[in-house]
């Protein structure tokens, strides 16, 4: 049949599976989009009553291959949009992991009894999906990153009792075997547990208290990034929600975290070096303008502002892009570029993996394979596909470079100015972390240059350094000024012109955020806009937390008064308008 010829040319994997299971053809041809949760329920019904381990191994692999063939069939024929493909691929993983876990849990409780807390409450494992699995945007052929946890210490109530950590470690090991063991039907998923606390040397399963303690004490910046997408995807989802709430302050800081830009930029530089070492110049995920650059662009705003803007705490990328545009953190043009490129690159990635059910992100080099990929993407030839791919990659790269300030010049020599040298030899400087000193060293030459452009550079520098010394221990603010020349220019200009603004920024460094967007800085809100903006701010916090409400009211007032002062100093507003603004 011509339809099957077309999809077989794009996916030998699909052809191979249908040759082994011709009865699946009718299943494919009558397929309709799944209702929400339907696939997970279907999988549970097929697995829960299986009598033995070998039956489980075989059944979960058959389900996986059958549903992956269905996903490829609907995707290649254009019956499914990208959103459906990503969601159902993720639902399949959720269903298989949860069903396999529950079978393994039942097997172990039959031997050792039910695990209970010290107060006697029964315990279940919480399985956290990370990365694209957590974001419910899993690609076609992917390993799955997971973390295992359980609510409390305790022991099982059987005759051959085990402490809870040992019990859940054994359940986790059994589950990994069910998913990752190679049989005649292949594997279900390659399981990666390295994102857990302490990585490969850490315990396979930890209690909630141990998880929280780890992230409070040992958590690193890359782990904050990884936890953005963390989702309880199987096991005890009720208690899992409690764990995620306990970890949220580690991921989303209450203050504006500009240091996230530098951290993710360093991560991307490391990825680039690794990609170059492996020769991945044509990698749609890790290469220039690839999927990872779109993800980093969205996630840096989440890390930086998610603590104050709950709308930015989403796990999935496309809704996060919507939120960034709504918050005016991306322009409509940038949103359109990133959304369109993400659709194109993710479809390309899936088509690469549908070829032979392999986890690859590299474009083919053989002309025959290139022609098949181009055709599956709707292009007449490789040249036209490659031109469209390059267009998307260039556009993404430009936005990525703007957000991460990659156009920053090479480091400048440290100025010999006495005030700067005094700061560099001060006790404050010596108490900073290595990261803090590095950020300050990047800022100071640019700060002096900006001050020298003004009529009274010495006064400007004296006032600016007063603020810099106050904010230096919170080096994220230093990074913001060093990485955003426009913000630095506004900072120097306003501080030079106003001792009151100098005082406000010294006492309330969070106001530095207002300097990032000069369009908003010099455009105070009218009465109606002020009311709407204040209501939105208060909706984002717990109204029952009086301290937080008062803090947010103070910050809102200070930010609006700063905007009025900036507009007044620069002559944007006449005196009577300034009076009106302050009265409102």
N, C-alpha and C positions, 0 to 999 in steps of 0.2 A: 504494500500500500504506500502511496506517495507520502502520506503523513508520517508513517513510521520510517521511511527512508530518510526523511529530513531530520528527524530527531535522532536516529541512529548515527547519522553522519556527525552529529554534535556530541553524542554520548555513547561510545562503545560500552560503557558501564551499563547503561540502560538496556542496550541490546543484549548483553550477556545475561542480565538478570531475567529478562523476558524469555530468553531461550531456556533458562532453567525452570521458570515458572510461567508457562504460557497461560495458565488460568488467571493470572493477574491482569491480562489485557482487558477483559470485561470490566474489572474493578476500576481500571484507569479511565476507560471511555465513559463510564457513568458517574465519574467523580464530580462532586460539587464542593464548594468551600465548606470547611468545617465550621460548626457553631462554636462559640467560645467555650473552651473546656472539653469539648466533645472528644477530641483525640486522646487526651490524658485519661478520660474515663474509659474509653474503649480499651486502651492498653492495660489499665488496671484489671479490667474484667478478664482479659486473656491470660494474665500472669498469676493472679493471686492464688488460684486453687491448684497450681501445678504441683505434681507429687514429689519431684526430686530435682536435685541440682542440675543434672544433665538436661532435663526437660526445660528448665529455666534458660540455660545457656542457648539451647536451640531456638526456643520461642522468641526470646528478645532479639536475636539476630534476624530471624525471619521477619519480625515486625519492622525492625529497622530498615532492612533492604526493601521490603514492600512499600513502606511509606516514603523512603527516599526516591524510589522509582516514581511514585505518584507525584512527589514534589517536582522532580525533574521533568516529567511529562507535562504537567500543568504550566511550568515555567517556560519550557522550550516552545510550547504551542501558543504562548501568550494568553493562556486562560487565567493566569495568576499574576497580579501586580507584584512588585518587589516587596511591598509590605506583607502580603500574604505569605510569600515564600520565606521571608525571614521569621515571621511569627510561627508558622507551622513547623519549620525546622527546629525552632527553639522549643515549641510545645512537645515535639517528638522526644527531644532530650529530657525535658521535664518528666514526661510520662514514663519513659523507660527507666530513668534513674529512680523515680519514686516507687514504681512497681517492683523493681529489683531490690531496692532498699527494704521495702516492707516484707518481701519474701525472706531476705537474709535476716532481718530482725526477728521474724517469727521462728526461723530455724534456730537462732541462738537462744531465744527465750525458752524454747522447748528443752534446751539442755541446761540452762543456767537460771531460769526464772526471769521475772520482769525487773529491769533496773529501776530503782526507786531513789528518791532523795532521802536525806536523813530524817525528814519529817514523814516519809512514807508515800510521797507523791510519785506516781509512775512517770518514767522519763522516756522520751523519744529523741532521736538524733535530729539536729537541724543541719540541713545540707544547703550551703550557700553557693550559688552559681556566680562565677566571676567573669569578667571580660564580656565578650559578645553574648555568651550564654546568659549572664546576669542581665544584660540589656535587652534580652529577647530579640536579638538580631544576629543569631548564629549563622555562619556561612555553611555552604553545602557539605563540605567535608572538613570537619574541624575536630581537633582535640577539645576536651572540655576541662576548664579550670574550676576546681571546687575547694571548699574549706568545710571541714566537719566540726560541729560543736554540739554540746549537750548542756542542759540548764544547770545542773548542780552535781556536786560530789555525792556519793552514796554507794550502794551496792545492789546486786540482784537478790531476789528473794527465794531463789531455788536452793536445793541441797548442794549443788556444785556452784556456790556463789562466786561472783567476780565483782571487784570494784567497778564503778561506772566507767572510769576512763579505760580500763582494760576491756570491758564489754564493748564499748562503742568503737574502740580501736579495732577489735576483731570484726565487728559488723562492717566497718569501713574497709578493712582488708578484703573481706569476702565480697563486698559490693564492687570494689575495684577489679577483682578477679572476674566477676560476672560480666562486667562491661568490657574489660580489656583483653581477656584471654582469646587467643586465636584458635578458631575451630574451622571445620570444613565450610561453615557459613560465613567465615570472616570474623571481624570483631564488631562490637557495638560502638564503642568510643575509645580513643586513646585518652587516658585520664591523667591530668597534670595536677599534682597537689603541692607544687612548690610555692604557691602564693600564701600558704598557711603561715602562722607565726613561727619564726625561726627557720622557715623554709624546709629543706630536705632533712635537716637534723632535728626539727621540731616534732613534738608529739602529733600523731595523726588526728587525734580528736582532743579538744580542750573544753573545759567548762566555761560558762559565760564569764565568771569572775576572772579566770585565767586569761581569756581573750581580751577582756577590757584592760586588765593590768598590762598585758603585753603592749597594746597600742598606746597606752598612756606613758609607758616607760621606755619602750624600745621602738615604737613605730617610726618609720622613715617616710620621707616625702613621697617616694614612689608608691608606698603602700596607701597613702591617701588617694593618690590617683587611681590605684587599682580598685579601691573600695567605692568609688563613685558608682560603679555599675553593679556592686554586690547586691544580690537578691536571694531571698529564701525561696529556692526553687523546688525543694522536696523535703520530706520529713515533717517535722512539727512546725507548721507555719505560724501558729498562734504564739508560741514562745519565741519563735524566730523573730517576730516583729519586735519583741522586747529587746532582743540582742541588737538588732539594727538600730533601735533608738538609743541604746547605750553607746554604740560606736559612732553615732552621727557627729558628736562634738569634735571627734578626732578628724573627721573628713571635712566638715564644713565649719570653719572658724567664725566666731562672732564678729571679729574685726575683718577689715578688707585686707586680703592676703596677696599683696603684689609680688611677694617672693615666689609664688607659684609660677609666674612667667619664666623666671630664671631656672627653676627646677625642671620644668617641662622642656625648656630649650636645651638644657644639658642632656636630658633623656633622649631628645631627638638627635642631638649630635652623636651620642653613643650609638643609637640605632643606625644613623648614617654611616658611621665607621664600620659597623658590623656588616651592613648591606654592601658596602664597598669591598670589604674583605672577602665576602662570599661571591662577589661579582653580580649582585642583584641590581643591575642598572635598569632593568625592564620589569621592576616589581611594582604591581599596582597597589600593593599595601604599603610597603616601606619606602618606596622610591620617592623622588621629588614630586610634590603635587599629588601624592597618593592618599589612600584612605586614612593612614595614620596622621597625616597633617590635618585633615578635616577633623578627626577625632580630637587631636590636641588643641586645635583652634577653639572648639566648643568647650572642652573640658578645662582649659585654663580659666575661662570665665566662671565655670562652676566652682572650681577650687577657690578662686579669688573672691567671689561674691555670693556663693551659695549659702553661706552662713547667715546672710542678711536678706537674701531674696529666695524664699522657698520655691518659687517657680523654676529656679535653676538647678533643682536637685534631682531632676529626672535621670533615669538610667539609659534611655534610648536616645540615639543621636538626633534623629529627625525631629521629634518633639522638642528637643533641647534647642535646635536651630530656630524653631518657631518662637520659643521663649526668649531667645537672645534678640531676635528682631523686635518682639513686643517690648522688650526692655530698652530698645534703641542702642544695644551694644553691638549689633551688626546693622549696617544699612540694608535697605531693601535690595540693592544691587548685590551686596556681598551674600546676603541670604540666598538669593536666586542662584548665584554662582555655586555656592557650597551644596545646596540642595540638589541641583541638577548634576553636579559632578559626583556626589555621593551615590545617586541612583545609577549613573553610568558605570562608576568604578565597582560598585557592589554587584551589579549584573555581570560585569566582565569577570570578576573574581569567581562568582558562582559558576559561570560557564566554563571557566578554566578547570574548576574542580569537578564538574559534572562529566568531564571527558572520561575520567577513569577513577572517580571517587578517591581522589588524592588531594591532600592538603598542600596546594601549591598556589603561589601568587605571581608566578613568573610567566611572562608572555612567551609563546612558543617561538622558536627560531626556524623550524622546518616549514617550507612554503605550504605544504599540504595542510599542516595543522593551522597555520595562519589563515588559510582560506576558510577552513571549517569554523574557526572562531569568529571571523568577520561575518560569515553568513549567518551564524547563530545569533549575532548581535544586530542583524538586519542591514548589513552593508554589502555592497556588490563586490568589493575586493578589499584586500589588506590595506592598501594605501589610504583609502577613504576612512576605514576604521581607525588607522593609526593617526591620521590627521585630527579626527574628532577626539581621540584619547589625548593627544598632545595639547589640544586646545583647553580641555578641562584641567589637565595637570598644570599648565602655565597659569591659569586663572587661580587655582587653589594655592599655588606656590606664592603668588603675589600677596594674597590675603594673609597667608601664614607668616610671610616675612614682615608684613606690617604689624600684625598682632604681637609677634615675638621680637620685634625691633632688631631683626637680623641685619638690617642695613647699617647698624651702628659701626662707626669707624674703629680702626685699630686703637688700642689703648694709648693714651697720650702720656707724656712724661709728667711726673708730679710737679706742680708749680712750686717755686721757691718763695712764694709770698709768705711773710712772717705769720700771718693769722692761720694759714693752712698748715704750715710747718708746726706751729704750736699745737694744733689739733692732732696732728700725726704723732706727736711726742707726748700726748696727754695720757693720764691714767685711764680716761674713758676709752680711748682708742685701743689701749692694751687689754682692756676687759672685753672687747668685742670678740665674737667668734671669728674663725677664719673666713666664713662666708660674709659676715658683717663687714670685716675689714676690706675684703675684695670688692664688695658693692660700694663702699665709701670711696675707695681708691678710684673706681670708675667715675663716680659722680664729681669729685672735687675739681678736676681740670675743666670739665664742661661748665660747672658752676662758676668758676672764675671767669671763663670766657663770656658767659652770659652777663655777669656783673660788669665786666669791662666795656660792654656795649652801651651802658647807661651813662647818664650825665654825672652821677656821683657814685662811681664804682666802689669806693671804700665803704660808704654807708650801706650800700646794697649788700656787700659781702658780709659786713658785720652783722646785719640783721638776719641774713640767710644762714650764717653759721650758728647763730643763736638757736634757730629752729633745728638745724641739722644735728646739733649736739643733743637736743631733746629727743629726736626721733631715731638717732643712730642705733640704740639697742633694739628697736623694732625695725630691723633692716629691710623689711619689705617695702616700707615707704621710701627708703633710700634707693632701692631697686626701681621703684616706680619713676622717680625723678631721673635716674640715670638712663632708663630705657625709653623715656618719652620726652624728646627734646621740646615739643610744644608745651607740655605740662611744666617743664623746667623753666621755659621762657615766661609763662604766665606767673609762676611762682616768684621768680626774681623781680619781675616788673611790679607786681602787686605789693610785695614785701618792701621793695624800695620806696614805693609811693605812700605807704601807709603803715605807721607804727601800730595802729589798732589791728590791722590784718596780721602784722607780725605777732602781736600778742595772742590773737585768736588761734593762729596756726600752731604757735608754741604750746598753748594750753590744750588744744583740741586737734591733734594731728589727723584725726579721721577726716577733717575738712579738706585735706589735701586731695581727696578723691574728686572734689569739685573742679580741680584744675585740669582734669583729663580731657574735658570736652568744652572748648572755648565757646562753642555756639550756645550751650546751655549756661555757662558761667556768666556771660554778659547779657542774658535774657531772663530777668526775674519773672516769676509766674504772676498772673493776675489773681484776683480774689477767688474766682471759680476754680482756676487751675490749682491754687494753693490748697483749697478744700479737698479737691479730688486726690491730689498727691498725698496729703496727710492721711486721708482715709485708707489709701492703698498701703502706706507704710504701717499703719496700725493693724491692718488685716493680716499682715505677715507675722505677727507675734501673738503670743498667748495673752489675751485680754485680762486674764486673771492674775498675771504676773505684774503687779503694780510697779515694781522696780524697773522691769524691762520697758514697760509703757512709758514711764517718766524719762528713762534714758533715751528712748527713741524720740520722744517729744523734744527733749533738749537738743538732740542732734539735728532734728529737722529744723528747729528754729535757727540754730547756729548756721546751718547750711544756707538757708534762705537769706539771712542777714548778710552773709558773706557775698552772695550773688548780688544783693542790692549795693553793697559797698563797692564791689568790683565794677559794676555798671556806673556808679557815681564817680569813682576815681577816673575812669576812662572817658567820661563825658557821654556815655551812651544814654543816660537818663538825665533829664533836667531836674532841678532841685525839687519842684512841686511833685513830680512823679516819684522821687525818692521818698518824700514824706508820705505819699499815698501807699507806697509799698510797705513801709515800716508800720503804718497804721493797720493794714490788713493783717 
